[in-house]
Amino acid sequence: MGWHIMIVDDDPLFAHTLAFALQRRGHTVVTAEAISAAQTLAEVQIFDAVVLDLRLGAESGLHLIEPLRARQPEARILLLTGYASIATAVAAIKLGAVQYLPKPASVDEILTALGDGFLADGVVANINPPDTPLSVDRLEWEHIQKVLAQHEGNLSATARALKMHRRTLQRKLAKRPVKA
């Protein structure tokens, strides 16, 4: 018997493709493209799992984890992102996500993260420290992401906290995340 899964992603092609693949494996799937739509669905349906994108347009998927956890405490929440950082992974787990995966993630990886990647009590089971240290550029990227999250996405406040010119911060954020 399959799970009832909600996919929250603002990329309709990705959401449709993932939904189709999950449905082919016997799961019931609904999609939402925004936080408000996901909250509405969570009020009227019970989900076994939620696959949530970190960036939903101008909004952060992190803001949806606590309301989902409050409304549906048994749901397994998986955060997917193309902007992976340790800071957001830690924040997602602290808020109640059971796992965090960088995009692109295969359907098998997603199902493993939802089903086998955590203990019965919701504690993540397979997070291991990296074998090699992070590069200096990656550490800078992670630190910027952490400070940005602390300032709720406010670029000016983040730039002041980092003692950095706002335009310099914008240039750094416009780049792709640095490889570990």
C-alpha positions as CSV (number, residue, x, y, z in Angstrom):
1,M,0.0,0.0,0.0
2,G,1.4,3.4,-1.0
3,W,1.8,6.6,0.9
4,H,-0.2,9.8,0.5
5,I,2.5,12.3,-0.5
6,M,2.3,16.1,-1.0
7,I,5.0,17.7,-3.2
8,V,5.6,21.4,-2.6
9,D,7.7,22.9,-5.4
10,D,7.3,26.0,-7.5
11,D,8.8,24.2,-10.6
12,P,5.7,22.6,-12.2
13,L,7.8,20.4,-14.5
14,F,9.8,19.0,-11.6
15,A,6.7,18.5,-9.4
16,H,4.8,16.8,-12.2
17,T,7.7,14.5,-13.1
18,L,8.3,13.5,-9.5
19,A,4.5,13.0,-8.9
20,F,4.3,10.8,-12.0
21,A,7.2,8.7,-10.9
22,L,5.8,8.3,-7.3
23,Q,2.4,7.4,-8.7
24,R,3.9,4.7,-10.9
25,R,5.3,3.2,-7.6
26,G,1.8,3.1,-6.1
27,H,1.7,6.3,-4.1
28,T,-1.1,8.9,-4.1
29,V,0.4,12.3,-4.8
30,V,-0.9,15.9,-4.8
31,T,1.2,19.0,-5.6
32,A,1.3,22.6,-4.4
33,E,3.3,25.4,-5.9
34,A,3.2,27.8,-2.9
35,I,3.2,27.8,0.8
36,S,-0.4,29.0,1.0
37,A,-1.6,26.2,-1.3
38,A,0.3,23.6,0.8
39,Q,-1.2,24.9,4.0
40,T,-4.7,24.7,2.5
41,L,-4.1,21.1,1.4
42,A,-2.7,20.2,4.8
43,E,-5.9,21.4,6.4
44,V,-8.1,19.1,4.4
45,Q,-6.0,16.0,3.8
46,I,-3.7,13.8,5.9
47,F,-0.3,13.1,4.4
48,D,2.2,10.4,5.2
49,A,5.0,12.4,3.6
50,V,5.8,15.9,2.3
51,V,8.5,16.6,-0.2
52,L,9.3,20.3,0.2
53,D,11.5,22.6,-1.9
54,L,13.6,25.0,0.0
55,R,13.0,27.9,-2.4
56,L,9.4,28.6,-3.4
57,G,9.6,31.7,-5.4
58,A,10.5,34.5,-3.0
59,E,9.5,32.3,0.0
60,S,11.5,29.8,2.0
61,G,10.2,26.2,2.4
62,L,11.7,26.3,5.9
63,H,8.7,28.5,6.9
64,L,6.3,25.7,6.1
65,I,8.0,23.0,8.2
66,E,6.6,24.1,11.6
67,P,3.0,24.7,10.5
68,L,3.0,21.3,8.8
69,R,4.6,19.6,11.8
70,A,1.9,21.3,14.0
71,R,-1.0,20.3,11.7
72,Q,0.3,16.8,10.8
73,P,2.8,15.6,13.4
74,E,3.1,12.1,11.8
75,A,4.0,13.4,8.3
76,R,7.6,12.7,7.2
77,I,9.0,16.0,5.8
78,L,11.8,15.9,3.3
79,L,13.5,19.1,2.3
80,L,14.9,19.2,-1.3
81,T,17.1,22.1,-2.5
82,G,19.4,23.1,-5.3
83,Y,21.1,25.5,-2.8
84,A,22.4,23.0,-0.3
85,S,24.2,24.2,2.8
86,I,25.0,22.8,6.2
87,A,23.2,25.8,7.8
88,T,19.9,25.1,6.0
89,A,20.2,21.4,6.6
90,V,20.6,21.9,10.3
91,A,17.7,24.4,10.4
92,A,15.4,22.0,8.5
93,I,16.2,19.1,10.8
94,K,15.7,21.3,13.9
95,L,12.3,22.5,12.6
96,G,11.2,18.9,12.1
97,A,12.2,17.7,8.7
98,V,13.3,14.0,8.8
99,Q,15.8,14.4,6.0
100,Y,17.4,17.0,3.7
101,L,18.6,16.2,0.1
102,P,20.3,18.3,-2.5
103,K,18.8,18.4,-6.0
104,P,18.9,16.6,-8.2
105,A,17.7,13.7,-6.2
106,S,16.4,10.5,-7.8
107,V,13.0,8.9,-6.9
108,D,14.9,6.1,-5.1
109,E,16.9,8.6,-3.1
110,I,13.7,10.4,-2.1
111,L,11.9,7.3,-1.1
112,T,14.9,6.0,0.8
113,A,15.1,9.3,2.7
114,L,11.4,9.2,3.5
115,G,11.3,5.5,4.4
116,D,14.7,4.1,5.5
117,G,16.7,7.2,6.2
118,F,15.5,7.9,9.7
119,L,14.8,6.0,13.0
120,A,11.2,5.2,14.2
121,D,11.3,8.2,16.6
122,G,12.1,10.6,13.7
123,V,15.8,11.0,14.4
124,V,18.0,11.1,11.3
125,A,20.0,7.9,11.0
126,N,22.3,8.4,8.1
127,I,23.9,11.8,8.6
128,N,27.7,11.2,8.7
129,P,30.4,13.9,8.9
130,P,32.3,14.4,5.6
131,D,35.6,12.5,5.1
132,T,37.3,15.6,3.8
133,P,37.2,19.2,5.2
134,L,35.2,21.8,3.3
135,S,37.1,24.3,1.1
136,V,37.5,27.9,2.2
137,D,35.1,29.1,-0.5
138,R,32.5,26.5,0.6
139,L,32.9,27.6,4.3
140,E,32.4,31.2,3.3
141,W,29.2,30.2,1.3
142,E,27.9,28.3,4.3
143,H,28.6,31.2,6.7
144,I,26.8,33.6,4.4
145,Q,23.8,31.3,4.3
146,K,23.7,31.0,8.1
147,V,23.9,34.7,8.6
148,L,21.3,35.3,5.9
149,A,19.0,32.8,7.6
150,Q,19.5,34.6,11.0
151,H,18.5,37.8,9.4
152,E,15.4,36.2,7.7
153,G,16.7,36.9,4.2
154,N,17.3,40.6,4.7
155,L,20.3,41.4,2.5
156,S,21.1,44.8,4.1
157,A,21.1,43.4,7.6
158,T,23.1,40.4,6.5
159,A,25.7,42.6,4.8
160,R,26.0,44.8,7.9
161,A,26.4,41.7,10.1
162,L,29.1,40.4,7.8
163,K,30.8,43.8,7.5
164,M,30.5,43.5,3.8
165,H,29.2,45.9,1.1
166,R,25.6,45.0,0.1
167,R,26.6,44.7,-3.6
168,T,29.5,42.4,-2.8
169,L,27.0,40.2,-0.9
170,Q,24.6,40.2,-3.8
171,R,27.4,39.1,-6.2
172,K,28.4,36.3,-3.9
173,L,24.7,35.1,-3.6
174,A,24.2,35.3,-7.3
175,K,26.9,32.7,-7.8
176,R,26.1,29.0,-7.7
177,P,26.9,27.3,-4.4
178,V,30.6,26.4,-4.2
179,K,31.4,22.7,-4.4
180,A,32.4,21.1,-1.1
